[in-house]
Amino acid sequence: MSAVFGVLISLAAIVLVWRFVASLVQPGQPAEPIDAEPIDDPFSRVPAFRKKPPRGRSGAMALAEPDDDPPADCLPPRR
């Protein structure tokens, strides 16, 4: 019984190695031809760099603008 398991494990290892080597040797999918469609802008398919927003306190933003008028319960003016 243990000989059968040894043969099955060996066979599975051989199949996995064979598939790996075959995937390395086989050519991949062909690339799109360059002349498939005329491109006016050569940089049209280049992704734009997007800067990540700052995190933490430097990225905090105000939810409401502060009022310009002083509130009624302010301290009285100095003499």
Biopython code that builds the backbone (N, CA, C, O; Angstrom):
import numpy as np
from Bio.PDB.StructureBuilder import StructureBuilder

atoms = [
    (1, "MET", "N", (0.827, -1.195, 0.000)),
    (1, "MET", "CA", (0.000, 0.000, 0.000)),
    (1, "MET", "C", (0.869, 1.256, 0.000)),
    (1, "MET", "O", (0.570, 2.220, -0.706)),
    (2, "SER", "N", (1.955, 1.246, 0.799)),
    (2, "SER", "CA", (2.821, 2.424, 0.834)),
    (2, "SER", "C", (3.572, 2.586, -0.487)),
    (2, "SER", "O", (3.945, 3.701, -0.852)),
    (3, "ALA", "N", (3.795, 1.487, -1.206)),
    (3, "ALA", "CA", (4.459, 1.580, -2.506)),
    (3, "ALA", "C", (3.562, 2.303, -3.510)),
    (3, "ALA", "O", (4.049, 3.047, -4.361)),
    (4, "VAL", "N", (2.255, 2.083, -3.409)),
    (4, "VAL", "CA", (1.311, 2.752, -4.307)),
    (4, "VAL", "C", (1.333, 4.262, -4.053)),
    (4, "VAL", "O", (1.337, 5.054, -4.995)),
    (5, "PHE", "N", (1.348, 4.656, -2.766)),
    (5, "PHE", "CA", (1.409, 6.088, -2.444)),
    (5, "PHE", "C", (2.715, 6.694, -2.929)),
    (5, "PHE", "O", (2.723, 7.825, -3.416)),
    (6, "GLY", "N", (3.801, 5.980, -2.808)),
    (6, "GLY", "CA", (5.091, 6.477, -3.299)),
    (6, "GLY", "C", (5.079, 6.675, -4.798)),
    (6, "GLY", "O", (5.615, 7.662, -5.300)),
    (7, "VAL", "N", (4.470, 5.742, -5.519)),
    (7, "VAL", "CA", (4.378, 5.863, -6.976)),
    (7, "VAL", "C", (3.472, 7.032, -7.353)),
    (7, "VAL", "O", (3.789, 7.779, -8.278)),
    (8, "LEU", "N", (2.361, 7.200, -6.659)),
    (8, "LEU", "CA", (1.446, 8.312, -6.960)),
    (8, "LEU", "C", (2.092, 9.671, -6.685)),
    (8, "LEU", "O", (1.922, 10.614, -7.458)),
    (9, "ILE", "N", (2.821, 9.762, -5.595)),
    (9, "ILE", "CA", (3.493, 11.023, -5.268)),
    (9, "ILE", "C", (4.575, 11.316, -6.297)),
    (9, "ILE", "O", (4.726, 12.459, -6.728)),
    (10, "SER", "N", (5.324, 10.304, -6.692)),
    (10, "SER", "CA", (6.363, 10.494, -7.706)),
    (10, "SER", "C", (5.745, 10.900, -9.044)),
    (10, "SER", "O", (6.259, 11.785, -9.728)),
    (11, "LEU", "N", (4.654, 10.257, -9.408)),
    (11, "LEU", "CA", (3.983, 10.588, -10.655)),
    (11, "LEU", "C", (3.447, 12.028, -10.626)),
    (11, "LEU", "O", (3.550, 12.747, -11.619)),
    (12, "ALA", "N", (2.881, 12.440, -9.502)),
    (12, "ALA", "CA", (2.378, 13.816, -9.376)),
    (12, "ALA", "C", (3.523, 14.820, -9.484)),
    (12, "ALA", "O", (3.370, 15.855, -10.132)),
    (13, "ALA", "N", (4.657, 14.535, -8.868)),
    (13, "ALA", "CA", (5.809, 15.434, -8.949)),
    (13, "ALA", "C", (6.312, 15.532, -10.383)),
    (13, "ALA", "O", (6.648, 16.621, -10.849)),
    (14, "ILE", "N", (6.368, 14.399, -11.091)),
    (14, "ILE", "CA", (6.837, 14.405, -12.478)),
    (14, "ILE", "C", (5.892, 15.216, -13.363)),
    (14, "ILE", "O", (6.339, 15.972, -14.226)),
    (15, "VAL", "N", (4.579, 15.056, -13.148)),
    (15, "VAL", "CA", (3.607, 15.803, -13.945)),
    (15, "VAL", "C", (3.741, 17.302, -13.686)),
    (15, "VAL", "O", (3.686, 18.093, -14.627)),
    (16, "LEU", "N", (3.914, 17.702, -12.441)),
    (16, "LEU", "CA", (4.047, 19.131, -12.119)),
    (16, "LEU", "C", (5.318, 19.716, -12.721)),
    (16, "LEU", "O", (5.295, 20.824, -13.258)),
    (17, "VAL", "N", (6.411, 18.994, -12.640)),
    (17, "VAL", "CA", (7.666, 19.477, -13.225)),
    (17, "VAL", "C", (7.533, 19.545, -14.743)),
    (17, "VAL", "O", (8.003, 20.503, -15.357)),
    (18, "TRP", "N", (6.908, 18.559, -15.350)),
    (18, "TRP", "CA", (6.722, 18.541, -16.801)),
    (18, "TRP", "C", (5.888, 19.745, -17.261)),
    (18, "TRP", "O", (6.231, 20.394, -18.249)),
    (19, "ARG", "N", (4.817, 20.037, -16.562)),
    (19, "ARG", "CA", (3.983, 21.191, -16.917)),
    (19, "ARG", "C", (4.730, 22.505, -16.749)),
    (19, "ARG", "O", (4.567, 23.420, -17.556)),
    (20, "PHE", "N", (5.552, 22.602, -15.701)),
    (20, "PHE", "CA", (6.329, 23.825, -15.477)),
    (20, "PHE", "C", (7.333, 24.031, -16.602)),
    (20, "PHE", "O", (7.448, 25.135, -17.134)),
    (21, "VAL", "N", (8.057, 22.988, -16.965)),
    (21, "VAL", "CA", (9.044, 23.099, -18.042)),
    (21, "VAL", "C", (8.349, 23.396, -19.369)),
    (21, "VAL", "O", (8.856, 24.185, -20.167)),
    (22, "ALA", "N", (7.216, 22.785, -19.609)),
    (22, "ALA", "CA", (6.474, 23.037, -20.847)),
    (22, "ALA", "C", (5.991, 24.481, -20.906)),
    (22, "ALA", "O", (5.980, 25.074, -21.985)),
    (23, "SER", "N", (5.594, 25.059, -19.785)),
    (23, "SER", "CA", (5.143, 26.459, -19.787)),
    (23, "SER", "C", (6.302, 27.416, -20.041)),
    (23, "SER", "O", (6.098, 28.505, -20.578)),
    (24, "LEU", "N", (7.522, 27.020, -19.659)),
    (24, "LEU", "CA", (8.689, 27.863, -19.927)),
    (24, "LEU", "C", (9.087, 27.801, -21.397)),
    (24, "LEU", "O", (9.556, 28.792, -21.956)),
    (25, "VAL", "N", (8.906, 26.657, -22.015)),
    (25, "VAL", "CA", (9.349, 26.460, -23.389)),
    (25, "VAL", "C", (8.338, 26.991, -24.395)),
    (25, "VAL", "O", (8.729, 27.505, -25.443)),
    (26, "GLN", "N", (7.054, 26.880, -24.100)),
    (26, "GLN", "CA", (6.028, 27.304, -25.042)),
    (26, "GLN", "C", (6.021, 28.821, -25.165)),
    (26, "GLN", "O", (6.169, 29.527, -24.168)),
    (27, "PRO", "N", (5.850, 29.327, -26.387)),
    (27, "PRO", "CA", (5.783, 30.783, -26.543)),
    (27, "PRO", "C", (4.480, 31.323, -25.972)),
    (27, "PRO", "O", (3.462, 30.630, -25.948)),
    (28, "GLY", "N", (4.525, 32.566, -25.514)),
    (28, "GLY", "CA", (3.329, 33.193, -24.959)),
    (28, "GLY", "C", (2.401, 33.664, -26.063)),
    (28, "GLY", "O", (2.623, 33.377, -27.239)),
    (29, "GLN", "N", (1.382, 34.373, -25.686)),
    (29, "GLN", "CA", (0.441, 34.902, -26.660)),
    (29, "GLN", "C", (1.126, 35.992, -27.475)),
    (29, "GLN", "O", (1.915, 36.763, -26.928)),
    (30, "PRO", "N", (0.844, 36.071, -28.758)),
    (30, "PRO", "CA", (1.483, 37.102, -29.580)),
    (30, "PRO", "C", (0.997, 38.493, -29.184)),
    (30, "PRO", "O", (-0.152, 38.674, -28.779)),
    (31, "ALA", "N", (1.881, 39.461, -29.309)),
    (31, "ALA", "CA", (1.533, 40.839, -28.986)),
    (31, "ALA", "C", (0.680, 41.427, -30.098)),
    (31, "ALA", "O", (0.641, 40.892, -31.206)),
    (32, "GLU", "N", (-0.001, 42.526, -29.802)),
    (32, "GLU", "CA", (-0.809, 43.196, -30.812)),
    (32, "GLU", "C", (0.114, 43.819, -31.850)),
    (32, "GLU", "O", (1.167, 44.354, -31.502)),
    (33, "PRO", "N", (-0.265, 43.755, -33.101)),
    (33, "PRO", "CA", (0.567, 44.397, -34.120)),
    (33, "PRO", "C", (0.557, 45.919, -33.937)),
    (33, "PRO", "O", (-0.441, 46.502, -33.514)),
    (34, "ILE", "N", (1.669, 46.534, -34.259)),
    (34, "ILE", "CA", (1.797, 47.975, -34.056)),
    (34, "ILE", "C", (0.909, 48.735, -35.037)),
    (34, "ILE", "O", (0.354, 49.779, -34.696)),
    (35, "ASP", "N", (0.776, 48.219, -36.234)),
    (35, "ASP", "CA", (0.017, 48.918, -37.260)),
    (35, "ASP", "C", (-1.469, 48.569, -37.230)),
    (35, "ASP", "O", (-2.163, 48.792, -38.221)),
    (36, "ALA", "N", (-1.968, 48.035, -36.139)),
    (36, "ALA", "CA", (-3.372, 47.640, -36.068)),
    (36, "ALA", "C", (-4.287, 48.849, -36.185)),
    (36, "ALA", "O", (-5.303, 48.789, -36.878)),
    (37, "GLU", "N", (-3.943, 49.944, -35.517)),
    (37, "GLU", "CA", (-4.752, 51.156, -35.589)),
    (37, "GLU", "C", (-3.802, 52.345, -35.528)),
    (37, "GLU", "O", (-2.833, 52.322, -34.769)),
    (38, "PRO", "N", (-4.063, 53.363, -36.302)),
    (38, "PRO", "CA", (-3.172, 54.527, -36.243)),
    (38, "PRO", "C", (-3.372, 55.291, -34.932)),
    (38, "PRO", "O", (-4.502, 55.538, -34.509)),
    (39, "ILE", "N", (-2.281, 55.650, -34.311)),
    (39, "ILE", "CA", (-2.321, 56.382, -33.041)),
    (39, "ILE", "C", (-1.789, 57.791, -33.290)),
    (39, "ILE", "O", (-0.653, 57.964, -33.732)),
    (40, "ASP", "N", (-2.622, 58.797, -33.003)),
    (40, "ASP", "CA", (-2.193, 60.178, -33.190)),
    (40, "ASP", "C", (-1.221, 60.596, -32.106)),
    (40, "ASP", "O", (-0.221, 61.255, -32.388)),
    (41, "ASP", "N", (-1.501, 60.223, -30.884)),
    (41, "ASP", "CA", (-0.663, 60.591, -29.750)),
    (41, "ASP", "C", (0.109, 59.357, -29.289)),
    (41, "ASP", "O", (-0.501, 58.381, -28.854)),
    (42, "PRO", "N", (1.447, 59.385, -29.376)),
    (42, "PRO", "CA", (2.200, 58.192, -28.970)),
    (42, "PRO", "C", (2.133, 57.920, -27.470)),
    (42, "PRO", "O", (2.393, 56.795, -27.043)),
    (43, "PHE", "N", (1.790, 58.923, -26.661)),
    (43, "PHE", "CA", (1.730, 58.745, -25.214)),
    (43, "PHE", "C", (0.302, 58.520, -24.716)),
    (43, "PHE", "O", (0.051, 58.621, -23.515)),
    (44, "SER", "N", (-0.628, 58.220, -25.604)),
    (44, "SER", "CA", (-2.021, 58.085, -25.192)),
    (44, "SER", "C", (-2.256, 56.857, -24.326)),
    (44, "SER", "O", (-3.193, 56.839, -23.527)),
    (45, "ARG", "N", (-1.425, 55.830, -24.468)),
    (45, "ARG", "CA", (-1.615, 54.620, -23.670)),
    (45, "ARG", "C", (-0.701, 54.555, -22.462)),
    (45, "ARG", "O", (-0.681, 53.547, -21.757)),
    (46, "VAL", "N", (0.055, 55.609, -22.212)),
    (46, "VAL", "CA", (0.936, 55.653, -21.050)),
    (46, "VAL", "C", (0.116, 56.138, -19.859)),
    (46, "VAL", "O", (-0.505, 57.197, -19.938)),
    (47, "PRO", "N", (0.100, 55.388, -18.755)),
    (47, "PRO", "CA", (-0.696, 55.831, -17.605)),
    (47, "PRO", "C", (-0.116, 57.090, -16.972)),
    (47, "PRO", "O", (1.100, 57.268, -16.907)),
    (48, "ALA", "N", (-1.001, 57.948, -16.512)),
    (48, "ALA", "CA", (-0.584, 59.184, -15.866)),
    (48, "ALA", "C", (-0.208, 58.908, -14.414)),
    (48, "ALA", "O", (-0.823, 58.073, -13.750)),
    (49, "PHE", "N", (0.803, 59.614, -13.934)),
    (49, "PHE", "CA", (1.228, 59.476, -12.543)),
    (49, "PHE", "C", (0.216, 60.179, -11.660)),
    (49, "PHE", "O", (-0.112, 61.344, -11.887)),
    (50, "ARG", "N", (-0.272, 59.484, -10.669)),
    (50, "ARG", "CA", (-1.230, 60.073, -9.726)),
    (50, "ARG", "C", (-0.602, 60.091, -8.355)),
    (50, "ARG", "O", (-0.223, 59.055, -7.809)),
    (51, "LYS", "N", (-0.499, 61.280, -7.813)),
    (51, "LYS", "CA", (0.114, 61.430, -6.498)),
    (51, "LYS", "C", (-0.889, 61.025, -5.425)),
    (51, "LYS", "O", (-2.058, 61.405, -5.480)),
    (52, "LYS", "N", (-0.426, 60.257, -4.458)),
    (52, "LYS", "CA", (-1.297, 59.841, -3.365)),
    (52, "LYS", "C", (-1.509, 61.008, -2.409)),
    (52, "LYS", "O", (-0.589, 61.794, -2.184)),
    (53, "PRO", "N", (-2.694, 61.132, -1.849)),
    (53, "PRO", "CA", (-2.925, 62.231, -0.908)),
    (53, "PRO", "C", (-2.159, 61.993, 0.395)),
    (53, "PRO", "O", (-1.912, 60.848, 0.771)),
    (54, "PRO", "N", (-1.785, 63.072, 1.079)),
    (54, "PRO", "CA", (-1.072, 62.889, 2.344)),
    (54, "PRO", "C", (-1.962, 62.248, 3.397)),
    (54, "PRO", "O", (-3.183, 62.404, 3.378)),
    (55, "ARG", "N", (-1.341, 61.538, 4.301)),
    (55, "ARG", "CA", (-2.085, 60.849, 5.354)),
    (55, "ARG", "C", (-1.764, 61.487, 6.705)),
    (55, "ARG", "O", (-0.762, 62.187, 6.853)),
    (56, "GLY", "N", (-2.607, 61.241, 7.657)),
    (56, "GLY", "CA", (-2.379, 61.753, 9.001)),
    (56, "GLY", "C", (-2.837, 63.188, 9.129)),
    (56, "GLY", "O", (-3.772, 63.616, 8.452)),
    (57, "ARG", "N", (-2.174, 63.932, 10.002)),
    (57, "ARG", "CA", (-2.583, 65.316, 10.260)),
    (57, "ARG", "C", (-2.322, 66.222, 9.071)),
    (57, "ARG", "O", (-3.048, 67.195, 8.866)),
    (58, "SER", "N", (-1.291, 65.916, 8.277)),
    (58, "SER", "CA", (-1.001, 66.770, 7.134)),
    (58, "SER", "C", (-2.082, 66.644, 6.057)),
    (58, "SER", "O", (-2.222, 67.535, 5.219)),
    (59, "GLY", "N", (-2.828, 65.574, 6.069)),
    (59, "GLY", "CA", (-3.882, 65.387, 5.086)),
    (59, "GLY", "C", (-5.249, 65.812, 5.573)),
    (59, "GLY", "O", (-6.237, 65.664, 4.853)),
    (60, "ALA", "N", (-5.323, 66.347, 6.801)),
    (60, "ALA", "CA", (-6.626, 66.757, 7.338)),
    (60, "ALA", "C", (-7.117, 67.998, 6.611)),
    (60, "ALA", "O", (-6.328, 68.847, 6.198)),
    (61, "MET", "N", (-8.413, 68.089, 6.463)),
    (61, "MET", "CA", (-8.977, 69.261, 5.809)),
    (61, "MET", "C", (-10.192, 69.741, 6.595)),
    (61, "MET", "O", (-10.848, 68.965, 7.290)),
    (62, "ALA", "N", (-10.475, 71.024, 6.473)),
    (62, "ALA", "CA", (-11.585, 71.612, 7.213)),
    (62, "ALA", "C", (-12.905, 71.176, 6.589)),
    (62, "ALA", "O", (-13.036, 71.120, 5.366)),
    (63, "LEU", "N", (-13.871, 70.871, 7.429)),
    (63, "LEU", "CA", (-15.188, 70.489, 6.936)),
    (63, "LEU", "C", (-16.076, 71.700, 6.715)),
    (63, "LEU", "O", (-16.959, 71.666, 5.859)),
    (64, "ALA", "N", (-15.860, 72.766, 7.467)),
    (64, "ALA", "CA", (-16.644, 73.986, 7.320)),
    (64, "ALA", "C", (-15.721, 75.182, 7.518)),
    (64, "ALA", "O", (-14.776, 75.129, 8.304)),
    (65, "GLU", "N", (-16.008, 76.262, 6.793)),
    (65, "GLU", "CA", (-15.211, 77.481, 6.923)),
    (65, "GLU", "C", (-15.545, 78.171, 8.244)),
    (65, "GLU", "O", (-16.709, 78.211, 8.642)),
    (66, "PRO", "N", (-14.538, 78.713, 8.925)),
    (66, "PRO", "CA", (-14.828, 79.442, 10.170)),
    (66, "PRO", "C", (-15.566, 80.749, 9.866)),
    (66, "PRO", "O", (-15.386, 81.350, 8.807)),
    (67, "ASP", "N", (-16.390, 81.169, 10.809)),
    (67, "ASP", "CA", (-17.145, 82.410, 10.638)),
    (67, "ASP", "C", (-16.215, 83.604, 10.801)),
    (67, "ASP", "O", (-15.301, 83.589, 11.625)),
    (68, "ASP", "N", (-16.464, 84.647, 9.996)),
    (68, "ASP", "CA", (-15.664, 85.871, 10.097)),
    (68, "ASP", "C", (-16.154, 86.762, 11.234)),
    (68, "ASP", "O", (-15.360, 87.504, 11.812)),
    (69, "ASP", "N", (-17.451, 86.704, 11.571)),
    (69, "ASP", "CA", (-18.004, 87.535, 12.637)),
    (69, "ASP", "C", (-17.670, 86.909, 13.981)),
    (69, "ASP", "O", (-17.798, 85.697, 14.152)),
    (70, "PRO", "N", (-17.249, 87.716, 14.926)),
    (70, "PRO", "CA", (-16.967, 87.163, 16.258)),
    (70, "PRO", "C", (-18.280, 86.764, 16.939)),
    (70, "PRO", "O", (-19.294, 87.435, 16.751)),
    (71, "PRO", "N", (-18.278, 85.719, 17.701)),
    (71, "PRO", "CA", (-19.507, 85.317, 18.388)),
    (71, "PRO", "C", (-19.892, 86.335, 19.471)),
    (71, "PRO", "O", (-19.067, 87.135, 19.911)),
    (72, "ALA", "N", (-21.147, 86.284, 19.884)),
    (72, "ALA", "CA", (-21.667, 87.261, 20.846)),
    (72, "ALA", "C", (-21.105, 87.040, 22.245)),
    (72, "ALA", "O", (-21.084, 87.983, 23.036)),
    (73, "ASP", "N", (-20.664, 85.872, 22.577)),
    (73, "ASP", "CA", (-20.188, 85.619, 23.937)),
    (73, "ASP", "C", (-18.663, 85.781, 24.060)),
    (73, "ASP", "O", (-18.034, 85.135, 24.899)),
    (74, "CYS", "N", (-18.083, 86.634, 23.231)),
    (74, "CYS", "CA", (-16.637, 86.892, 23.310)),
    (74, "CYS", "C", (-16.336, 87.732, 24.555)),
    (74, "CYS", "O", (-17.223, 88.318, 25.177)),
    (75, "LEU", "N", (-15.081, 87.759, 24.875)),
    (75, "LEU", "CA", (-14.650, 88.626, 25.986)),
    (75, "LEU", "C", (-14.850, 90.105, 25.616)),
    (75, "LEU", "O", (-14.727, 90.484, 24.452)),
    (76, "PRO", "N", (-15.154, 90.911, 26.601)),
    (76, "PRO", "CA", (-15.328, 92.341, 26.292)),
    (76, "PRO", "C", (-13.987, 92.948, 25.862)),
    (76, "PRO", "O", (-12.926, 92.433, 26.213)),
    (77, "PRO", "N", (-14.045, 94.034, 25.105)),
    (77, "PRO", "CA", (-12.775, 94.669, 24.666)),
    (77, "PRO", "C", (-11.990, 95.212, 25.866)),
    (77, "PRO", "O", (-12.569, 95.576, 26.889)),
    (78, "ARG", "N", (-10.692, 95.257, 25.724)),
    (78, "ARG", "CA", (-9.829, 95.789, 26.788)),
    (78, "ARG", "C", (-9.929, 97.301, 26.862)),
    (78, "ARG", "O", (-10.259, 97.967, 25.881)),
    (79, "ARG", "N", (-9.631, 97.842, 28.067)),
    (79, "ARG", "CA", (-9.654, 99.297, 28.240)),
    (79, "ARG", "C", (-8.336, 99.909, 27.980)),
    (79, "ARG", "O", (-8.189, 101.127, 28.084)),
]
sb = StructureBuilder()
sb.init_structure("model")
sb.init_model(0)
sb.init_chain("A")
sb.init_seg("    ")
for serial, (resi, resn, name, xyz) in enumerate(atoms, 1):
    if name == "N":
        sb.init_residue(resn, " ", resi, " ")
    sb.init_atom(name, np.array(xyz, "f"), 0.0, 1.0, " ", f" {name:<3s}", serial, name[0])
structure = sb.get_structure()
